[in-house]
Amino acid sequence: MYYVYVLKLENTKNNFYFGCTSDLKRRVVEHKNGNTQSTKGKNPELIYYEAYSDKSLAYKREKGLKTSGSVYNALLKRLELK
């Protein structure tokens, strides 16, 4: 399985971090332990994830969330964060 996930960040201009991984538990621990430069010191909290059986679909979804404002806004609205 492959996972697209969203972390909520504190004390940052961009309040959310989007990522993709094949091991969600390990990756979240890496973020929380400060092993990831982009989320280090920002108290990341997992707020959402989606599971995919196909790697290319997961990475396509992640890219859509990062590059398409409408996809990004639709997800935040669905999560009632916007």
N, C-alpha and C positions, 0 to 999 in steps of 0.2 A: 504494500500500500504506500501511497504517496500522499502527503498532507500539505495543504495550503493553510497557513495560519496567520492570525492577526494578534499582535501584542499591543496593549495600551501602554504608553510611555508617560512618565512624569517629567516635568521641568524641561520641556523641549518644544520647539516651534511645530514640528510634525508630531502630532499626538499618537500616531499609529505606526507600527512596523509590520510589513507584510513579508512572509517568507515561505519557503517550500522545502520539504525534507522527507526522507523515507523513515526517519525515526523521530517522531514528534516529542516523546518524553525526553530523550537525550538532548534534543535541540533546545527545548525550553529550559532545561537545567543549565545548559551552556550560556543561554541569555541571562538567566538569573544569577549565575556565578560571575558574570562580567567577562566571560571568555569571548564575547562578540563585541568588537569595537563600536559598532553602530548603536548598540543598546546599553553599553557599559555605563553604569551610574545613573540610569534612567528608570530604575525600578520596574522592569518589564513585567506585565501580567497578561497571561494568555486569556483572551476574551472570546475567541472564535476559531474554529478550524473546519475544514472540509476534507473528506477522504476521497482519493481517486485510485483506481486500480491501474491506470495508465500514466506513466511518468510524463509523457508529452502533454497530456491534458492538464495535469497539475501545474506544470510550468507555464502553460498557456494562460491558465486562470490567474496565476500569480502576476504574470506580465500585464494582463488586462487590468488587474487591480492597481498596479503601479503606474500605468500609462494612460488609462482612460478615466477621465473625470466622471463620466456618467456611470461606469461600472463601480468605481470607488464610492460615489455618492449613493448609489442604489444599495450597496451593502451596508453602509453606515445608517441609512434610513431604515433598512430592514432590522438592523440591530438596535434601533432607536437611540443612536448615538449622534444623530444630526437632526 
